[in-house]
Amino acid sequence: MLPLLLAAIGGYLFGSIPFGLLLTRLAGHGDIRAIGSGNIGATNVLRTGNKKLALATLLLDVGKGALPTLLAAQGGDELASLVAGFAAVLGHNFPLWLGFRGGKGVATTLGVLLAISWPVGLAALALWLGSAVVFRISSLAALIALAASPLLMLAFGDGAQVVLAAVLALLAAVRHHTNIRRLLAGTEPKIGGKSPG
């Protein structure tokens, strides 16, 4: 049980580092939570107009999902690796230091997928980018990519990895509940458009 506990704690603490918030403050943009949707992720950081800052946030958020997952796997314990990855996404979504109000976990989830099965991670990333280009709606692109990940994992992963991918996809859908309502109503903003807040 100790390796699982350490994996959970380490994954959560690393995942809860709010890179989007830290980077925007360091760049002089103030509190990212007061901009656009109020989210701490890369999509909202892009609303500052600083593309390099948004890219840095994206890469760091992917990394904070991948790194604890990979580190926990070094001991040869797959379950510890999966626990660390799940905890990292929980840390991003519900960070202790921000009153448990974090992001939606898309980039961090992609990092976890890349770490546990790189073909699935790359396929999900390609789906995310492709859907964003076609539909120009960030939330829809994320939901499409993560909804497909359990199906992709069936081809490339094992049973436990499929379960994790499905749980993370469900968690992402829950975190996007307001976006889903706007998508159904046809009011979700397109990439580059004004956020509804």
Helices and strands as residue ranges (DSSP letters): H 2-15, H 19-26, G 32-34, H 42-46, H 51-73, H 78-93, G 96-98, H 106-116, H 118-135, H 138-156, H 159-175, H 177-185
